Amino acid sequence: MADPPRIDPHEYALDSRYWGENACHLVRYEGRYYVWLAGAGRGGDPPLVYSMPGDEPARAFLDDWQAAHLLHTPWDERVAYIFLLDPGRGPGAQEVRAAPDASPRGGGGVTGILYDSAVVEVEGDGIWVASYDGTAGDNGPRSLARFGELGAALDTFAAWAELAAGRVERDRTGRYPDLVAGILRYRATDARMITARGKLGDAVRRNEELIRAERSIAPVAHAIGVSREFLYRVLAGGEWSWPRGRRFRPPGARLPDTPVTVLASYMADGHQYALVSYRDTADARRVGVDRDGEPWAALSDVQVTDRDLLAPGMCMATMGQGVAAVYGRAHDSVTDLYAVMTNGERVSWPIHDDPRNNERYFAVIADCQALKDIVAVAGRRRVSLRPHFAIWFRPAP
């Protein structure tokens, strides 16, 4: 909306969803419904506000927004997933995912993806199943459901995949409908097998005392169709147990009352830049750059090693021109950091010890077109950030 109501969405929100620095509010104001996309509690870009015809489509929008974020969860932090590209598009095709906040429901667009579904256990927020069903068309719907236990979530994950398989067969979607349907059913069966093995393993472990008392290890193993050795591993929880250790922690947010340490301040091209550190709402260690007193960019829980001495990030107001801030974490062995300018000048930049996060952070603030290299020194080693420059400072398309 060009002219949304001048209200605080938090005061009128019927429902709110949060993901890192982003928030999606369902707002009812003077009898009308709105969806409000904004930062989670800080200044910055103006919010995106959409007028909605009623409560139900507004809640569907919120579900779609949250599903989009869940579907950007890293692969190794999902309990189960299906990510199926159209096998008939050829090797030169481009497959991209739209940004979760790109547009209202259905408008983000996901090209080349036939089906994307995930089971994600979100730390402190239950188990979620999210899916994008491109078999229903180019702007296929997203679905979302929340569960208290993994078996029900996996069953729903499988059922949605089987529904998509049936649609592919019925509508003859794509060049290989039978292949796509077969893949979806195969992955659905995989998920159901996780549930079946988990439930059977639970039943064996619940009856362990009786099985051992009656010396029934061999008969039970024979009935199941496994060896005695395998059954012992089931009893110990090493086999046929539910997937554990994949709880996903959503990105945290920096709120107005978040304690922030300013490590350094710089003036460049009429703007004030500050290297800052803090702990976000998910307790992640953050290093970032503020511009004119507002959060500009930040990295979360970045790691450095003996091989990778710097963990850098970059932000700039205009791609490929003007002032850029290259910032991040430095390994404890780094003793010097300097920028090499295109005129041959070498400029040293300090590395700051951060008492809040017990890490070492740096920032280089310079005109990207005058910056030739950034080098970290550790003993006899020299590590260059020059290989990043082609991506960081490429001209805007």
C-alpha positions in Angstrom: 0.0 0.0 0.0 1.2 3.5 -0.9 -0.4 5.0 2.2 -0.9 2.4 5.0 -2.6 3.4 8.3 -0.4 5.3 10.6 -0.4 2.9 13.4 2.0 0.6 15.4 1.2 -2.9 14.0 2.2 -4.5 17.3 -0.8 -2.8 19.0 -3.3 -4.1 16.5 -1.8 -7.5 15.6 -4.1 -10.5 15.8 -1.1 -12.8 15.0 2.6 -12.2 14.5 5.4 -14.3 13.1 9.1 -13.6 13.5 12.2 -14.8 11.7 15.4 -13.1 12.5 15.2 -9.4 11.8 11.9 -9.8 10.0 8.3 -9.8 11.3 5.0 -10.5 9.6 1.9 -9.2 11.4 -1.8 -9.8 10.8 -3.4 -6.5 11.7 -7.1 -5.6 12.1 -7.7 -1.9 12.1 -11.1 -0.1 11.8 -12.7 -3.3 10.5 -10.1 -4.0 7.8 -7.4 -6.6 7.6 -3.8 -6.0 6.7 -0.5 -7.9 6.5 2.4 -5.9 7.8 6.0 -6.9 6.8 8.5 -5.1 8.9 11.7 -5.3 10.9 11.4 -7.2 14.2 11.7 -4.1 16.3 14.2 -1.6 14.8 14.4 1.2 12.3 15.4 0.9 8.7 13.4 0.4 5.5 9.7 1.3 5.6 7.3 -1.7 6.1 5.5 -3.4 3.3 1.8 -3.4 3.9 -0.9 -5.3 2.0 -4.6 -4.9 2.3 -6.4 -8.3 2.7 -10.0 -9.2 2.0 -10.5 -11.0 5.3 -9.1 -12.9 8.2 -8.6 -16.3 6.4 -6.6 -15.0 3.4 -4.5 -12.9 5.8 -3.7 -16.0 7.9 -2.9 -17.9 4.8 -0.4 -15.1 3.9 1.3 -15.5 7.3 1.5 -19.3 6.8 3.0 -18.7 3.4 5.5 -16.3 4.7 6.6 -18.6 7.5 6.7 -21.6 5.1 9.0 -19.7 2.8 11.5 -19.1 5.6 11.4 -22.7 6.8 12.1 -23.8 3.2 15.4 -21.8 3.4 16.6 -23.9 6.3 20.0 -25.5 5.5 19.7 -29.1 4.3 21.6 -30.6 7.2 19.3 -29.0 9.7 16.2 -30.6 8.3 14.8 -33.9 9.7 13.6 -34.9 6.3 13.2 -33.1 3.0 12.4 -33.3 -0.7 13.9 -30.9 -3.2 12.9 -31.8 -6.7 13.8 -29.9 -9.8 12.1 -30.4 -13.1 14.3 -33.1 -14.8 13.0 -32.1 -18.2 14.4 -28.5 -18.2 17.9 -29.5 -19.4 21.3 -28.9 -17.9 21.4 -25.2 -18.8 18.3 -24.2 -16.9 18.5 -21.8 -14.0 17.0 -22.8 -10.7 16.4 -20.1 -8.1 14.4 -19.6 -5.0 12.6 -16.4 -4.5 13.4 -14.3 -1.4 10.9 -15.2 1.4 9.7 -11.6 1.6 9.6 -10.9 -2.2 5.9 -10.4 -2.5 2.4 -11.5 -1.3 1.2 -15.1 -1.5 2.1 -16.8 -4.7 3.9 -13.9 -6.2 7.4 -14.6 -5.2 7.9 -17.1 -8.0 10.0 -20.2 -7.8 11.4 -21.3 -11.2 12.5 -24.8 -12.0 11.4 -26.3 -8.6 8.7 -28.9 -8.9 8.5 -29.7 -5.2 10.2 -28.5 -2.1 9.2 -29.8 1.3 10.9 -30.1 4.7 10.3 -31.3 8.2 12.1 -28.9 10.6 12.3 -29.1 14.4 12.5 -25.5 15.4 14.2 -24.9 18.8 11.5 -23.9 21.3 8.7 -23.8 18.7 7.8 -27.4 17.8 8.1 -29.5 14.7 7.0 -27.9 11.4 6.2 -29.3 7.9 6.5 -26.8 5.1 6.1 -27.4 1.4 6.1 -25.6 -1.9 4.1 -27.5 -4.6 5.2 -26.5 -8.0 3.2 -29.4 -9.5 0.2 -27.2 -9.1 1.6 -24.5 -11.4 4.4 -21.9 -11.7 3.1 -20.1 -8.6 2.1 -23.3 -6.7 0.9 -23.0 -3.1 2.9 -23.3 0.0 1.6 -25.4 2.9 2.4 -25.3 6.6 1.5 -27.4 9.6 2.9 -27.6 13.2 3.1 -30.8 15.3 4.1 -31.8 18.8 5.7 -35.2 17.8 7.8 -36.3 14.9 5.8 -39.3 13.7 2.7 -37.2 12.9 4.9 -34.6 11.1 6.6 -37.2 8.9 3.2 -38.8 8.1 1.9 -35.4 6.9 5.1 -34.8 5.0 4.6 -38.1 3.2 0.9 -37.5 2.6 1.5 -34.2 0.9 4.2 -35.7 -1.3 1.8 -38.5 -2.3 -0.9 -35.9 -3.2 1.6 -34.1 -5.4 2.5 -37.4 -7.1 -1.1 -38.1 -7.8 -1.6 -34.6 -9.3 1.5 -35.1 -11.5 0.2 -38.4 -12.9 -3.3 -37.1 -13.4 -2.3 -33.8 -15.1 0.8 -35.3 -16.9 2.9 -32.5 -15.5 6.3 -31.9 -17.2 8.1 -34.2 -19.6 8.6 -37.1 -17.2 5.4 -37.3 -15.1 5.8 -40.9 -14.2 9.4 -40.4 -13.1 8.5 -37.3 -11.0 5.6 -39.2 -9.4 7.8 -42.1 -8.7 10.4 -40.0 -7.0 7.8 -38.3 -4.8 6.3 -41.6 -3.8 9.7 -43.0 -3.1 10.7 -40.1 -0.8 7.3 -40.4 0.9 7.9 -44.0 1.6 11.3 -43.1 3.0 9.6 -40.8 5.5 7.0 -43.4 6.5 9.9 -45.9 7.1 11.5 -43.4 9.5 8.2 -43.4 11.4 7.7 -47.1 11.2 11.2 -47.9 12.4 10.9 -45.3 15.2 7.6 -46.7 16.4 8.8 -50.3 16.3 12.1 -49.4 18.0 10.0 -47.6 20.8 7.9 -50.8 21.2 11.0 -53.0 21.5 12.5 -50.7 24.1 9.3 -50.5 26.1 9.2 -54.2 26.3 12.9 -54.7 27.0 12.4 -55.8 30.6 9.9 -58.5 29.6 12.0 -59.6 26.6 15.1 -60.1 28.7 13.2 -61.8 31.6 11.7 -64.3 29.2 15.0 -64.7 27.3 13.2 -63.8 24.1 15.9 -61.9 22.3 16.3 -64.6 19.6 12.5 -65.1 19.0 11.8 -61.3 18.8 14.8 -60.8 16.5 13.5 -63.6 14.3 10.0 -62.2 14.3 11.2 -58.8 13.2 13.7 -60.3 10.7 16.9 -59.0 12.1 19.9 -60.5 13.9 20.3 -60.7 17.6 23.2 -58.3 17.4 21.1 -55.8 15.6 18.3 -56.1 18.2 20.7 -55.4 20.9 21.6 -52.1 19.1 17.8 -51.3 18.9 17.5 -51.9 22.7 20.5 -49.6 23.3 18.9 -46.9 21.1 21.6 -47.0 18.4 19.1 -48.3 15.8 15.5 -47.6 15.0 15.4 -44.4 17.1 13.9 -41.1 16.0 16.3 -38.6 14.4 17.8 -36.3 17.0 20.1 -33.4 17.2 18.7 -31.5 14.2 16.9 -28.8 16.1 17.1 -25.6 14.0 17.6 -22.3 15.7 16.0 -19.5 13.7 18.2 -16.4 13.2 18.0 -14.0 16.1 17.2 -10.3 16.0 18.7 -7.1 17.2 16.0 -5.3 19.2 16.1 -1.6 20.3 17.1 -2.7 23.8 19.8 -5.2 22.7 23.1 -4.2 24.4 25.6 -3.2 21.7 29.4 -2.6 22.0 30.8 0.0 19.6 34.4 -1.2 18.8 35.3 1.6 16.4 33.8 4.6 14.5 34.8 6.0 11.1 33.6 8.9 8.9 33.6 8.3 5.1 31.8 10.2 2.3 29.7 12.1 4.8 28.4 9.1 6.7 29.2 7.7 10.1 30.2 4.0 10.2 30.6 1.9 13.4 32.0 -1.6 13.9 29.7 -3.2 16.5 29.2 -6.4 18.4 26.3 -7.9 20.3 24.4 -11.1 21.2 21.1 -11.4 19.3 17.8 -12.8 20.6 18.9 -16.3 19.7 22.2 -15.7 21.7 24.3 -15.8 18.6 27.5 -13.8 18.5 27.1 -11.0 16.0 29.6 -8.6 14.4 28.2 -5.9 12.2 28.4 -2.4 10.8 26.0 0.5 11.7 25.6 3.4 9.3 24.5 6.7 10.6 23.4 5.1 13.8 21.2 2.4 12.2 22.0 -1.3 11.8 23.4 -1.9 8.3 24.7 -5.4 8.1 25.9 -8.2 10.4 27.4 -11.7 10.5 26.3 -14.4 12.9 28.5 -17.0 14.7 31.2 -16.7 12.1 34.1 -19.2 12.4 37.8 -18.9 11.7 40.4 -21.6 11.5 44.2 -22.0 11.1 43.5 -22.2 7.3 40.8 -19.5 7.1 42.3 -16.6 9.1 39.5 -14.2 8.2 35.7 -14.6 8.1 34.6 -11.6 6.1 31.4 -9.9 5.1 30.7 -6.9 2.9 28.0 -4.3 2.6 27.6 -1.1 0.5 24.9 1.3 -0.3 25.1 1.0 -4.1 26.5 -2.1 -5.8 29.8 -1.7 -7.5 30.4 1.9 -6.5 31.0 4.1 -3.5 32.0 3.2 0.0 32.1 -0.4 1.0 32.4 -1.9 4.5 34.4 -5.1 4.7 34.2 -6.5 8.2 34.2 -9.7 10.1 36.2 -11.9 12.5 40.0 -12.5 12.6 41.8 -15.5 13.9 43.8 -15.1 17.1 47.0 -15.6 15.1 46.5 -12.6 12.9 48.9 -9.8 14.0 48.3 -7.2 11.2 45.6 -6.3 8.7 46.1 -3.8 5.9 44.4 -2.5 2.7 46.3 -2.0 -0.5 44.9 0.9 -2.5 45.0 1.2 -6.3 47.5 4.1 -6.0 49.9 1.8 -4.2 49.2 3.1 -0.7 49.2 0.6 2.1 46.7 1.4 4.9 46.8 -0.5 8.2 43.4 -1.2 9.9 43.2 -2.3 13.6 41.8 -5.6 14.9 39.7 -5.1 18.0 39.4 -7.5 20.9 35.7 -7.8 21.8 35.1 -8.4 25.5 31.4 -9.3 25.0 31.9 -12.2 22.5 35.6 -13.0 23.3 36.4 -12.7 19.7 38.5 -10.4 17.4 36.8 -8.2 14.9 37.9 -5.9 12.1 36.4 -3.4 9.6 37.8 -1.8 6.5 35.8 1.2 5.3 36.9 2.4 1.8 35.8 3.3 -1.7 35.5 0.0 -3.5 37.0 1.4 -6.7 40.1 2.5 -4.9 40.5 -0.8 -3.0 42.9 -3.2 -4.6 43.3 -5.8 -1.8 42.9 -6.6 1.9 45.6 -8.7 3.5 45.9 -10.5 6.9 49.3 -11.3 8.3 50.0 -14.2 10.7 53.7 -15.0 11.1 55.0 -15.7 7.6 51.5 -16.2 6.1 49.7 -13.6 4.0 46.0 -14.2 3.4 44.3 -12.0 0.7 40.6 -11.2 0.4 41.1 -10.2 -3.3 39.4 -13.3 -4.6 36.1 -12.0 -3.0 36.3 -8.7 -4.8 34.8 -9.8 -8.2 31.6 -10.9 -6.4 31.5 -8.1 -3.8 32.2 -5.2 -6.1 30.6 -6.2 -9.4 28.6 -3.5 -11.1 24.9 -3.5 -10.7 23.0 -5.4 -13.5 
